[in-house]
């Protein structure tokens, strides 16, 4: 089992390797999902590959962002460069990048990023059919689901084991980009999940929270306590998050998991408590394994503070207005601390410096207090950060090598260098040895020269010298040593690359999908979830209905509603497309497939593909029914569009993060209708965690009594913006935009850009479906002029005009 470590810079890479990582993942200056990490220049990356391969460490490069068409000119030479330096895997999100990589660097192993939102076996199987070597599963899956997937596929499975958690399914978050223009899909997430929010009703009145205001800020994942179960699974790689952390953080986390995994594999019990303490000292916003155990709930929230809170020192024993006492249950030396933090009455963290902390008897402490803490509330030590000095020159992770030297007069000096795995280099000096006139070279003298291995990946073992009376110049020994280390390094690197690239592609099998010839003529398409919305949209003249998928009303849409929607649409000579849930966990597939069989029997005009897993069911359940792709597939460039065209799609919704000019560039190359949502409350996040349940019940989601159905709920930020919350039949929480996307002033510009379908999403019910759809129909047909482009604070134009970072 591989321990995969983050390397956001060369310093982090050295720390990861020294700590015992089997592999590292890193990004270049282009196209990395951690744009604000240090990252690597091309020269640094090439050096990193040499450094790691010589130490039996794999290097995976992240190209896991969405790439615009105008950036492809840089992606092509970058891919060729990565192939030329023999990286061991390329981590991708963008289907267009995957297609490009298959074409121009076919031998480069592809890894599917967690940004691809793969949450079931069917998604893994689909990517397997496209010759992906490895799939990184969504963090939200349980251990049971992970084991099932790993046991039933032929690709490598990688999972996250430690580090920061996104509250949204990776690859599906638009909150950062819609609020501030910084896209998580482009490596520039501004982390709005780490900001304070109140849970409110429709009037903006907050519900009290027992755990503070950071309602969608999750604790860090820690799988340390599950290491034994993981070690016995078929999971290939345990991934540690943290490319923007310090080298010391990376070293401590990697070495802790290295220690635990090695002990389990040796049949020993690791001291998990001491390892956990070590992790807490380095960075601690709270640890959780709730997703592993399928128990998302209030316990996952950071609540009081979204960042490093320090280690748990103990609880408040007594408190007065300006002081309090607590008992230290952690056990720490005063020289190690900066101070403490405690929870004030207003649920905020307050820092007390070391000078205001006084030791009483035993482990009791008295502290001066800015505000009075709550009785029995937790107190946290703020610990001084130890600094490590980690560099290649001081590395302890080296391969032991032995030297044998043979010197005879009038014959070349012979040097053999071997490691403990029987790799050997044999060299001779260019000039013959000379009989010593004064002093014969000793073994100790030879050892001194041969032991100067510096920042090479080698450490000196033994030196054997057979010298028939010769004086061996130090320069000759140094030259042969340098040549031998270079040659052995090259042998090791070549062998490592052959091992990691030993993967046979198999023929790509694509589902046999009928590609319908949908009209390219621009029309209004309406996304609806109730029969009433369908009726109103059709009465207003809509030519296409997209119906169903997950319900925003917690309960599944009944089959009878699907039947009625088909009847209404076909009676109106309109097309109807059945939507799919945005994502589906493995544990929900049986339930969904039962529904899918029923829906396919209703013969809709097309089925929408919203997640990659659906492709594996196409042959079996969707024979004869055309497919269209949903926006959640993140089609951001022409290459990605060509991918879905090749899959047989009859239409495709483009990424909501594209500008009008970018849409134009893609649309003019398209052979199928392309669409974009032009009205509605954009879905900012979809999450397995539910803030409604966490605040109102303070428990686990699976024990929730359905509180989400009792009222309308919103997240209110510090600016007063209210984001509607919806829950579906799978208990996913959907966070909608506080502002309504409305592109009516730009309808003709969008059509001119090449959009064939303008999707009006009426599901949120902000405006009656009939008047809304009729307004768009009238503008499109020319019966009415488009309204002024001036907008109020309640309206947004999305990214159509501004784009994203």
N, C-alpha and C positions, 0 to 999 in steps of 0.2 A: 504494500500500500504506500502510495506516494504522499509525502507532506509537501504541499505547494505553498510557497511563500511569496509575499509581495515585495517588489523591488521598484520603488518609485524613483530611485536614484542609484548611482553606483555605490554610495555609502550603505544604502539599505540592502543592496545585493550582497556586498561583502558580509554584512551582518547575518543575512539569511543563510548563506552558504556555510559560514563559520558555525552557525547554530545547529546545522544538521539537515537543512532542507534537501529534499530529493530533486526539487524543481523550483524554478522561480518564474513569475510572470511580470512582465515589464512593458512599458509603452515607449514609443518614440515621440519625437516632437510633433508628429502628425497623427491625427485620428485615434486618440486614446481616450478611454472613458474616464480617465483622471487627468483632465487637461491641466489642472493646477498643481499636479505633482511635478517634481523636478524633471522626470523623464530623461530619455537618453538621446544624444545625438547619434548619427549613424556610426561615427567612429567609436563612440563609447559602447554602442550596442555590439559592434563587431568584437571589441575587446572583451565585453561581458560574455559573449558566446564562447570565445577561446578559454577564458578563465573558468567558466562553469563546466564545459565539456571535459577539460583536463582533470576536473575533480568529480566526474561522474554525476553531474547535475544538469538536468534538462532546462532549456530556456524556451518559454512560450511568450510570444509577442501579442499584445492586445491591439487589434484594429477593430475594436468593438463599438464603433459609433456609426450613426447614419451619415452617409457621405453624399454631398450634392453633386450634380452633374459636372459643374465647373471645377470640382476638386478631383475628378477622376484622372485628370492629366497628371496629377501628383501621385495618385494611388498606384498607377501602373508601374512606374520606375521604383516606387517604394516596395511593392510586392516582389519585383525582380531582385532588388537588393536583399530583402529578407531571405529569399530563396538562396541567393549566392553565399550568404554567411552561414547557411545550414542551421537555421533555428529549428526547434523540435515541434513546434505547433503554432498555428495562427488562430487567435481567438477573434471570432467575427459575430456581429449582430446583423449586418445589412445583407439581405439576400443578393443584392447586386454585387457586393464585394465578394461574396462566396462564389457567385457565378464567374466573376472576373478571375478569381484565384484559380478555379478549376481549369480555366482556359489557358492562362499564361504561366502558371506555376503549378502544374498538376501533381507534382510530387510533394508539395508542401502539405503536411497534415493539417486538416481543418478541425477546429474546436468550435462548437456552438456555444456562444456566450449565454449567461443567464439572462441577458437582455433580449434573447429570443423567446423568453417566457415559455419554456418547455416544462410542463407540469404533469405529463402523463406518458405512458409507454408508447402510445400511438405517435406522439410527437417525436420521441426518440427514434422510433422505427422509420418515420418519414425521413429524418435527417440521415439515418443510417443508409437509406436507399440513395441518398445524394452523396454518399461516400465521405460523410463526416467521420472523423476518427474518434471524437470525444464529444459528449454533451454535458454541459453544466446545468444541472437541474435548478428549478426555482427554489429559493430558500424556504418557501412556505410548506414544503412537503414533509410528511411525517416519516419517521424511520421505517415504518411498515411499508409505506408507499415507495420509499427509496429502495428498500431491499427487493421489493417485487419487481421494480423496473430493472434494477441491476441484474437480477436473476433471469430476466427474460429478453435480453438484448445482446448483441454482439459488439457494440461499441463500448468504449470506456465511459464510465459514469464518474463525474466530478461533482462534489457537493461542498458547500460552505460549512466550515466547522467552527470558525471564530472570527469575530469582528463586528463592525457596524451593520445594522439591519435597516433596509429601506422599508417604510411602512407600506408602500405600494409595490405591487408585483413589478419587478425590474423589466424595463422595456415598455411599460404601459403608463408611465408617469408623465403628465403634461403640466403639473402644477408649477414647477419652477419656470418653465418656458412661458406659460401664459401669464404668470404674475410679473416676472422680471425679464423675460426674453432669454434666459439662460437655460438651455435644454439639457436635461439629463441624458437624452438620447444622443447628445453631441459632446458629452464629457464635461459639461459646464454647470452641473446642478448647483443651485444656490441653497439647497436644503431647507425649503419652507417647512418641512416636517419637524424641524428643530425649533420652530417658533412657537410662542404661546397662543393658545386658542381657548375660547369658552364654548361649551356645548349649550346651545340656546333653543328656545322654541321659535315659532315664526315671528313673534313680537320682539325677538332679540333678548328676552329675559334669560339669564344664565341659570343652568342647573348646577347646584353645588358639586364640586369635585373633591373627593377625599385625598386625591393624589396630586394636587397642583394643576397647573395650566398647560403643561406640555403634553397635550392629549394625544398627539400622533407621533411623538418622539419615542422610539423604542429603545430598550436596553440593547446591549451588545449580545450577539449570539455567543454561546460557549458550549461546545460539545465535549468538553473534557470529561465530564462524568459519564458520557456514553461511549468513551473511547474503546472499551472492550467489545461492545456490540458492533461498533463500526469496524474494528480490526478483523472481526470474523465475517464481515459482509463481503460482497463482490464489488464494492465501490473501489474504483481505481485510485482516486485522488481526494485528499482532504485539503480544502482551500482555506487559507488564512487571509482575511481582508486587512488592508492597512498600507496602501501605497503612499499615503500622505502622512503617515506616522513617523516617529523617530527611529534611527537605527537601533537604539536601545530597546524600544518597544518590539520591533521585529525580532531582535535576538531573543528576548525573554519569552515571547509567545512561541516562536518556532522551537526553541530548545525545550520548553515545557511540554509541548505536544510530542516532540522527538523522544523525550525521556519516557513519557507515558506509553506511547505506541511501542517503543522498543521493549519495555518491560512486559507489556501484554503479550507481545509476540514471543518473548522468552518464557512465558508461562508464569510470570511474577505479577504481584499486585502493586501498581504504582501508588505512591503517596499523593493522592489527588488533592487532599486538603492543603498540603504545603505548596503544591504546584498552583493551586487556585490562588493562594495568598500572594504568590509571586506575580501572577497576572494582575491581581487587584492593585498591587503597589505601583505597577507601571501605568495603567489607565483603567479607570473603573467608573462607568456610568450605570452599573448594574449589569448582571449577566442573566441570560434566559436561554432555556432550551425548549420553550413552549411549542415552537413549531415542530420540533422533533417528536414531541409527545402529543401532538394534535390538541394542545390546550391553550390556544391564544386567548388572551383576556387582559384584565386590568393589571395583572402582575408583570406584563411586558412593558408597561409605560415607565419612562424615566420620571415623569410626573413633576418633580420639583425643579430639577435642573437637567438640561439636555446634554451637558458635557461631562467632563471628569469631575466626579463628586468627592474623590478620595476614598480611603478604605474605612470600613465601619469600625469606629472606635468603641462604641457602647451607647447606652441610652441615658437620657437626662434623668437624674435622681430627684433633684429639687431645683426650683427656679424662683428667683426674686426679680425685681424690676430690672436691675442692672448686672445681675450675675446668675450663674447656675453651676451645679456640680454634676459630674458624671463619673462612672467607673469604667476604666479602660479594660475591655475584654479582649482586645487585639494583642496587646503586648508589644511595646515599641520603646526605643530609646529616645530621650529628649533631643539628642544631637541629630536625629533623623528627620525631625518635623519642621515644617514651615509654620504650622498653626492648625486650627481646626475650622470646620464649617458646621453650622447647625441650621435647623429649620425654624424660621421665625414665624410669628403669628400669621403673617400674610402669605404663608406657604412659599417663601423665597429663601434661598440659601444665603447665609451671612457668615463672613469670614472673621475669625479671631486670630490675630498674629501670636506667635510663640511667646512674646514678651508679656502678653495678658493672660497666660495660662499658668496656674500655680498648682504644684503637686501637694496633695494632702497626705494622709496616711495610706499606705499600700498603693493601690492602683486608682485611688480617687483623685480627681482633679477639680479645681475651682477655676472658673473663667469669668472674665468681664464680658458683659453682653450689651450689644447695641440695642436690641429689643429682646423681650422675654421669649424664650423658646417654649414650645409645648411640652408638658410633662410626658415623660417616657418616649419622646421623639429621639430619632437617631442622631448621633454626632459622628463626624467623619474626620479622620486625620488627614491633613495635607502633608504629603511626604516629599522631602527633597529628592530630586531625580538624580540617580547615579548615572554617571557618564562612562561609557565604555570606549576604549580605543581599539577600533577594529579596522584592519587594513590588510591587504594581501601579504605585505612583508611580515606581519605578526600573526599570520594565520596558523592555527593548529590543525586545520583540516588538510592534511597532506598525505601523499602516498609514499610509503617507505620504499627506498631503493637501495640496492647493494651494488658495490663496485668491485670489479676484479681487474687488477693491473698487472701486465706481464712485460718485463723489460729485459732485453738481451742485447749485448753489444752488436752493432752493425745490422740490427733488425728494427723494423718500425715498432714503436711502443703500441701495445694492444690494450684497449680498454673495453670492458664489458659492463653495461649498466642494466640491471634487471629489477623488476618490482616483484611483489609477492604473488602476483597473478601470472607470473611467467612471461611477461612482456620483456623483450630483450633488444638492446641496441649494441652493436659491435662496431668499434671504430679503430682505425690505425692512424698513427701520426704520419705526416707527410715526409718527415726526415727520420733516418735511423737513430737509435740510441747510441750514446757514446760512453765508453768505459770511464768511470770516475777517476779523475786525477788526484783529488784530495778526499772528497766525502761522498759516500753512497747515500742516495735518498732512502729515508726510512718510511715505514708504514705510517707512522704518526704524521710525518711531513706530507705524505700523499693524502692522508685523511683530512688534514687541515685545508688543503686546496679543494678537494672533492666535496667537502662539506659546506662550501659556500653556495648554498642553493637559494638563498634570499627569498624573493617573492615567486619563485617557481612553485609548481604544485607538488614538490617532492621534499621529503625529509630523509636525512642520511641514516642508513641502517648500518651495515658492516662494510669494511674495506679490506679486501684481500690483496696483498702485494707479493709477487714473485719477482725479485730483482737480482739479476746476475751481475752485481757490481757496477751498476750504472748510476750516473747522476741525471735525474729527470728534471728538466727545467720547470719551474712553477708555471711559466707561461704556456707550456705544452699541456700540462694537466688542466689548467684553466680553460684553454681553448677546446680540448676534448670534452671536458665537463659541459661546457655551454652547448656544444654541438650535440652531445648525447641527450641533454635535457630537452633541447628543441625537437630532436627526432622522436624521442619517446612521447613527448607531448602531442606531436602530430599523429602518432600511432593511436594513442588513447582517444583523441578527438575523432579520428576517422572511425574507430571501432564503435564509439558511442553513437555517432550519427547513423551508422548502419543499423545499430540496434533499435534506435528510436524511430527510424524511418522504415522499418521492416513491417509494412502494412500493405496488404494486397487490396487494391480497389476491386469492386465487383460491378457488374453492369448496372447502370442506373435504370431502375424500374419506375416509370411514372404511371399513375393511374390513367385508365382509358376514359377520358372525360369528353363528352360531346361539347364542342365549342359552338354555341348558338350565335347566330348573326344578329345581335341586338342592334337596334337602330343607333346610328351615330348622331342623329338629330338631337339637339339640346332639348331636355325636358326636365320637369320638376319631379323628383323622387321624394317620397315622404316616408320617414321612419316613424312607425306607430307601434303602440303596444296594447291598445284597446280597440274593440270593434267600433265603438263610437268615433274614435279618431279616424279609423279607416273610412267610415261612412262620410264624415265631413270632408276628408281630403279628396275622395272621389267626387263628391258633389261639387267641389271647387274646381275639378278638372284635372287632378293629378293623373299622370299616365303610368306611374309606377309606385308600388307600395313595398316598403321593406318592413316586414312584420315579425315581431317576436324577439327571440333571443332571450337573455335573462330579463326578468321582470323587475321593474323598479318598485314593486309593491309587495316584495318579500315572498309572495306565493307564485308558483308557476302559472303561466298562462294556460288555461284549459284547452284541451284538444278541440272542443266545440268552437272556441274563438278562432282557432286557426281555420277550421272548416268554413265558418261564416266569412272570414276575411277573404278566403279563396273565392267563395261564391260571389261576394260583392265585387271584387276586383274583376273577375272574368265577365260578370254581367255588364260591367262598365267598359269592357274591352281594354282594361288596364292590365299590366303585368304585375305579378306579385312574387316577391322574393322572401324566402324564410331566412331570418337572421339566426345567428348562433350566439351562444354565450361568448363573452370576450376571452374567457379562458376556462379551463376545466381541469380540476385535479383528478388524479388517478382514482381516488375513492368515489368520485361521482360519475365515472364513465359508464358503468352498467346502467345507472338511472338515465343518463342522457341517450345512450344507444337505444334503449327501449322507446324513448320519445322520438328519436330520429327515424326509426322504422315507421312509426305512425305518421310522422310528418311527410316522409318520402311518398307514402301511399296516397297523400292528398294531391300529388302531382303539381307542386308549385312551378312557376316558370323558371326558377333558379333557386339554388341554395347558396347562402353566404358562408364563406370560409373566414372565420375570425381568429383561429389559432391553428398552428401547424399540425396538431394532432388529428384534426379532422381529415387531413389528406389520406391517412391510413384507412379511413372508413369509406372512402369514395367508391372503390371497386365493389365493395360488398353491399352498401346501403343506398348509393346514389346513382345507380345505373340509369343512364338516359336523361338525367337531370343536369342541366348546365350549372356551372359554378361561377360565382363572382367573389372577389376578395374584399374583405372588410378593412377599415382604416387601421385596425389594431395590428395588421401585418407590417406596418411602417414602411410602405413603399415610398422611397425618398428620391429615387433617381431612375433613369432610363434603364440601366442594367437590371435593377430590381423588377421593373415592369416587364422586361423581356423574360425574366424568370417565370413570372406567373402566367405570361402568355404561353410559354413552353409547357407549363403545367396544364394548359387547356382552359384557363379561365376565360369567361365571356365578358368580363367587366372587372374593374378594380377601383376601389376607393383609395385615393392618395393620402399621404401623411398630412395631418392637420398642421404640421409645422412648416409647410412649404409656402413660399410667396407666390403671387400671381405670375411673376416672370419665370419662376422655377417650374410652376405648373405648365406654363406655355412650352417650355423646353421639353418636358416629358411628353405632353399631349401630342405635340406635332410628330413624335416618333411612334405613337401608339397605334396598334392595329385593333384595339378593343376599346369600348367606351370607358372613359375615366370619370370619376366623380369626386366630389368633396362636399362636406357638410357646410352649408351656407347660413344655417339658422339653427339655434338651439343652445342648450346649456352644455357646453363641452365637458366631457368626463375627464376630470383632472387626475383622479387616482381610482384604482380598484384594489381593495385590500382584504386579506384574510382576517385581519384584525378589525374589530368594530369599536369605535369610540363611544357609540351610544350605549352599548352593553357595558363597556368598561367604566363609564361614569355613573350610569344609573344603577348597576347591580354590583359593581366592584368585584366581579367574579370571572368565571371562565365562559367563553362563548357557547360551548356545547351545553352548558346548564342554563342558558339565557331563557327567560320565560316569554320572549317575543316582545320586549319593550319597544322595539322600533316601530311596531304597528299602532302604538297608542297615541302618537302625536307626530307632528312634523318637526324635524330636527335639522340644526345648522351648526356649522363651525364658524365662530365669529373671531376674526383676527383683531390685532391691536388697532388697526385702522378703521374698524367697524364694518369691514366687508363680511358678508354672510354667505357661506358656501353650503348649499343644500346637501343633505346626506340622504342617500337611498340605500336600501338593502334588497338583495335579490333572493331567489329561492335557494341558492347555495350558501346563503348567509355571508356573501361578500358585501363589504361596505363600499359604496361608490360616492366619491366626493365630486360634486358638480361645480362648475364655475359660478362665482358670485355675479358675474355679468353675462348677459345674453349675447351670443354671437349673432350678428345681424348684418348680412352683406347685401341687402336690397339695393342700396345705392350703387352697387358694383356688379349687378347681374350681367349687364351687357359686356362689361370688361372681362368677367369670368368666362362668359361664352366665347368671346373673342380669343381668350387665352387657350381655348380648346376643351373646356369642360363639357362633357356630354350629358352629365347628370348633376343637377344642383340639388343636393339633399337637404330637405327641411325636416328637422327633428322636432316633432311635436310632443314627445313623450313626457317632458317636464310639465306641460300644461300651463305655461306662462301666458299664452294667448290662445283663444279658440282656434282650433285647427282649420275650420272653414275659412274664416277671414284671413288667417295667416297664409294659407296655401293659395287662396284666390289672389291675394296681394302679389305674391311671387308670379303666379300665372299671368296676371295682367301686365306686369312689368316685362316678363319674357316675351309675351305676344305683341307688346307695343301698345296695348289698349290704354295703359297708363304710364306716365313718366315715373322714373325711379325717384325716390325721395332724396332730399339733400344729404350730402355726405357728413354734415355736422352730426356729432353724436353726443349723447348725454353720458353721465357716469355709469348708467345702468347698461350701456351697450359697449361691446368690444368688436373690433374687426379681426380679432385673432392674430394670426401671423401672415395673413394675405398681403398686408402692406409693409410690415416691418421685418419679418423673418426672425431667425434665432441665432444666437451665438453657437 
